[in-house]
Amino acid sequence: MDTAISIRVARLSDHAQLELLFRELDRLHRDGAPWLLQKAARNPRLPEWLQMLLASPNSTLFVADVGTCPGLATVHLRDAPHFEPFIQQQHAVIDDLIVHPDWRRRGIARELYESCEEWARDRKASWIEVNVYEFNAEAYDFHASVGFTTTMRRLRRPFAG
């Protein structure tokens, strides 16, 4: 029997469950980008962090709800640079999107993404974007499957020492 999945805005009472997903996301990124990320000495996402994110008119956090929270997505509005050549507009950025491995391949990521897109459209964002590390082929493939295309690549050249 399939479990009914609903997507909703997170609540402060979800914090403990969200921490488990964020820990997995942080581990994935640390493993893939050890030159950039390290294990935090203390929790970087305290309940106050979640409260600020949810209170902002320029961000939100969606959760998949099946009685527990097996997935989440954060989305933010960003302004164009205040420099004359840039068209002054806002766009949305998905910062995080993760589904617990036991819940993957059930359409949860797609539903979370669609909620982010609807949220961005409702706020008149001109587009939505996501940054995906090169090591994360699964995330790249997912975002390509919902219509994202590469518009820019960031290159990195580390210095010795």
C-alpha positions in Angstrom: 0.0 0.0 0.0 1.4 3.4 -1.0 1.7 6.0 1.7 0.0 9.4 1.1 2.6 12.1 0.7 1.8 15.8 1.2 4.1 18.7 0.8 3.9 21.6 3.2 5.9 24.4 4.7 8.0 23.2 7.6 7.0 23.9 11.2 9.3 24.5 14.2 8.1 21.2 15.5 9.7 19.5 12.5 13.2 20.6 13.6 14.5 17.3 15.0 13.4 15.4 11.9 14.9 18.0 9.6 18.2 17.8 11.4 18.6 14.1 10.3 18.1 15.1 6.7 20.5 18.0 6.9 23.1 15.8 8.6 22.9 13.4 5.6 23.1 16.3 3.2 26.1 17.8 5.0 27.8 14.4 5.0 27.3 14.0 1.3 28.7 17.4 0.6 31.7 16.9 3.0 32.5 13.6 1.3 32.3 15.2 -2.1 34.0 18.5 -1.3 36.5 17.9 1.5 38.5 20.9 0.3 35.6 23.2 1.2 33.5 21.6 4.0 34.3 20.1 7.4 32.1 18.6 10.1 30.8 21.5 12.2 31.8 21.5 15.9 28.2 22.4 16.8 24.8 22.3 15.1 24.7 25.0 12.5 20.9 24.8 12.2 19.4 25.4 15.6 15.7 26.0 16.0 16.4 29.7 15.8 17.8 29.2 12.3 14.6 27.5 11.2 12.5 30.2 12.8 14.4 33.0 10.9 14.2 31.1 7.6 10.4 30.6 8.0 9.8 34.2 9.2 11.5 35.7 6.1 9.3 36.7 3.2 12.2 35.7 0.9 12.7 32.1 1.9 10.9 29.0 3.0 11.5 25.3 3.7 9.2 22.7 2.3 8.9 19.2 3.8 7.4 16.0 2.5 5.0 14.8 5.2 4.1 11.1 5.6 3.7 11.3 9.3 7.4 11.8 9.4 9.5 14.1 7.2 11.5 12.0 4.6 12.4 15.0 2.4 13.0 18.7 2.4 13.7 21.6 0.1 14.8 25.2 0.9 14.2 28.0 -1.5 15.2 31.7 -1.4 14.6 34.8 -3.5 17.7 36.7 -4.6 18.1 40.1 -6.2 20.1 40.8 -9.4 23.3 42.6 -8.7 22.9 46.3 -8.3 25.0 47.1 -11.3 23.6 48.9 -14.4 24.1 46.2 -17.0 22.0 43.8 -14.9 18.2 43.7 -15.4 16.8 44.4 -12.0 14.7 41.3 -11.2 14.5 38.6 -8.6 15.2 34.9 -9.1 14.8 31.9 -6.8 17.5 29.6 -5.7 16.9 26.1 -4.3 19.7 25.7 -1.7 18.8 22.2 -0.4 16.8 19.4 -1.7 17.1 15.9 -0.2 15.0 12.8 0.2 15.9 10.1 2.7 17.4 7.1 0.8 14.5 4.8 2.0 12.0 7.2 0.4 13.6 7.8 -3.0 12.1 6.9 -6.4 8.5 7.8 -5.1 8.2 11.2 -6.7 9.0 13.1 -3.5 11.9 15.1 -4.9 9.7 16.1 -7.9 6.9 17.2 -5.6 9.3 19.2 -3.4 10.8 20.9 -6.5 7.3 21.7 -7.9 6.4 23.4 -4.5 9.6 25.5 -4.8 8.8 26.5 -8.3 5.2 27.4 -7.4 6.5 29.4 -4.5 8.9 31.3 -6.8 6.3 31.9 -9.4 3.8 33.3 -6.8 6.5 35.8 -5.8 7.1 36.8 -9.5 10.6 35.4 -9.7 12.0 35.5 -13.2 13.6 32.1 -13.0 14.6 29.4 -10.5 18.1 28.0 -10.3 20.1 25.4 -8.3 23.8 24.8 -7.8 24.9 21.2 -8.1 28.4 20.0 -7.3 30.1 18.1 -10.1 30.4 15.0 -7.9 26.6 14.8 -7.3 25.5 13.1 -10.6 22.2 12.0 -9.0 21.2 15.5 -8.2 22.3 16.8 -11.6 20.3 14.1 -13.4 17.2 14.9 -11.2 17.3 18.6 -12.0 17.9 18.0 -15.7 14.8 15.7 -15.6 12.6 18.6 -14.4 13.9 21.0 -17.0 17.0 22.6 -15.6 19.8 23.4 -18.1 23.4 24.4 -17.4 23.9 28.2 -17.8 27.3 28.7 -16.2 30.1 26.5 -14.9 32.3 27.5 -11.9 35.9 26.4 -12.3 38.3 26.0 -9.4 42.1 25.8 -9.4 43.6 25.1 -6.0 46.9 26.5 -5.0 49.7 24.3 -3.6 50.3 24.4 0.1 
